[in-house]
Protein backbone atom coordinates (compact mmCIF):
# COMPACT_ATOMS: atom_id res chain seq x y z
CA UNK A 1 0.00 0.00 0.00
CA UNK A 2 1.46 3.40 -0.94
CA UNK A 3 2.51 5.95 1.66
CA UNK A 4 1.39 9.53 1.09
CA UNK A 5 2.27 12.77 2.87
CA UNK A 6 -0.44 14.86 4.50
CA UNK A 7 -0.25 18.28 6.13
CA UNK A 8 -2.01 19.13 9.38
CA UNK A 9 -2.43 22.93 9.71
CA UNK A 10 -1.44 22.68 13.39
CA UNK A 11 1.17 19.88 13.54
CA UNK A 12 2.72 19.91 10.07
CA UNK A 13 3.49 17.08 7.67
CA UNK A 14 2.99 13.40 8.43
CA UNK A 15 2.93 10.19 6.38
CA UNK A 16 0.14 7.64 6.22
CA UNK A 17 -0.72 4.54 4.22
CA UNK A 18 -3.74 4.83 1.94
CA UNK A 19 -5.08 2.73 -0.88
CA UNK A 20 -4.62 4.04 -4.39
CA UNK A 21 -8.39 4.38 -4.61
CA UNK A 22 -8.45 6.69 -1.55
CA UNK A 23 -5.35 8.74 -2.35
CA UNK A 24 -7.33 12.02 -2.52
CA UNK A 25 -9.12 11.50 0.80
CA UNK A 26 -7.86 13.41 3.86
CA UNK A 27 -6.26 11.40 6.69
CA UNK A 28 -6.55 12.12 10.39
CA UNK A 29 -3.52 13.75 12.00
CA UNK A 30 -1.89 11.25 14.38
CA UNK A 31 -1.55 13.98 17.05
CA UNK A 32 -4.87 15.86 17.01
CA UNK A 33 -7.03 13.50 14.87
CA UNK A 34 -8.19 16.39 12.64
CA UNK A 35 -8.70 15.51 8.95
CA UNK A 36 -5.69 16.75 7.00
CA UNK A 37 -5.41 17.13 3.23
CA UNK A 38 -2.85 15.28 1.17
CA UNK A 39 0.37 17.13 0.40
CA UNK A 40 0.75 16.89 -3.38
CA UNK A 41 4.41 17.96 -3.47
CA UNK A 42 5.83 14.44 -3.23
CA UNK A 43 5.14 11.23 -5.14
CA UNK A 44 3.86 8.19 -3.24
CA UNK A 45 6.42 5.80 -1.80
CA UNK A 46 5.73 2.20 -2.65
CA UNK A 47 7.59 -0.46 -0.77
CA UNK A 48 7.91 -4.14 -1.55
CA UNK A 49 8.23 -7.03 0.85
CA UNK A 50 11.15 -8.61 -0.96
CA UNK A 51 13.24 -5.96 -2.73
CA UNK A 52 15.60 -7.35 -5.34
CA UNK A 53 19.17 -6.15 -5.87
CA UNK A 54 19.76 -3.97 -8.90
CA UNK A 55 21.21 -5.63 -11.96
CA UNK A 56 24.72 -4.26 -11.40
CA UNK A 57 24.87 -5.35 -7.74
CA UNK A 58 26.06 -8.71 -6.59
CA UNK A 59 23.70 -10.93 -4.72
CA UNK A 60 22.37 -13.14 -7.46
CA UNK A 61 22.43 -16.90 -7.19
CA UNK A 62 25.57 -18.12 -5.39
CA UNK A 63 26.98 -14.55 -5.24
CA UNK A 64 27.13 -14.13 -9.02
CA UNK A 65 26.43 -10.74 -10.49
CA UNK A 66 22.98 -10.39 -12.04
CA UNK A 67 22.90 -9.97 -15.83
CA UNK A 68 20.92 -7.49 -17.87
CA UNK A 69 18.59 -8.56 -20.65
CA UNK A 70 20.09 -9.05 -24.14
CA UNK A 71 20.30 -5.74 -26.00
CA UNK A 72 20.44 -3.64 -22.84
CA UNK A 73 22.02 -0.27 -23.59
CA UNK A 74 22.72 0.99 -20.08
CA UNK A 75 26.12 2.42 -19.26
CA UNK A 76 27.21 -0.80 -17.49
CA UNK A 77 26.61 -2.87 -20.63
CA UNK A 78 27.99 -0.43 -23.19
CA UNK A 79 31.25 0.47 -21.44
CA UNK A 80 34.22 -1.69 -22.38
N, C-alpha and C positions, 0 to 999 in steps of 0.2 A: 504494500500500500504506500503511495507516495506521501512524502512529508512536505507540507506547505508552511510558509511563514505568514503570521497574522500580526496585526498591530493593535494593541489595546491603547486607547487614548491616555490612560492613566499609568500603565505599567510597561509600555513599550512593546517591542517585538518578541514573539514566542513562536515556537514550531509545534505543529500538531499533525497527526496522521489523518488523512481524509481520503475517501474513495474518489476515483476520478470523476464519478458521476456527481459528487457533492463538492467539487473543488471551489465553486463560487460561494458556497454557504459560509456564513460567519461561524467561528468557533468560540467557545467560551474561554475567557482568559483564565489560566490556571490559578491566578492569585485572587481576583475579585469576582470571577464567574460571569462577567459581563460579556455579551456577544461582541466579538471583535472581527472587523472585516479582514479579508485576505490581503496581504501585502504583495502586489503584483510585480515588484522589482526583481525578484529572483525566480528562477525556474524550479520546478519540483525536484526533490532529490528522491531517486528511486534506488532502493537497496535490494540486493539479492541475498539469498541464504547461503549460496555456495559460489562466491566470486571466483572466476577463473583467472590465472595469470595471463598477462598480455603475451602476444606471440613472440616478442623478443626477450622475454624473461625465461629463465630456467624454471623447472618445476613440472615439466611434462613427465611422461612415464619414465621411471627409473632415472630421473634427473636429466634426461635429454632435453635439449632446447626445442620448443614448439616450432613447427614450420608454418609458413604462410601458404596460402592457396597458390596453385600454379598461375602464373601471370601477374602476381602481385607487383605493384610498382611503387611500393613504399621505399623510403630512403634506406632501410636495412637491406632490402633485396636488390636494389639497384647499385649500391656502392660496392666497389671491388677492391 
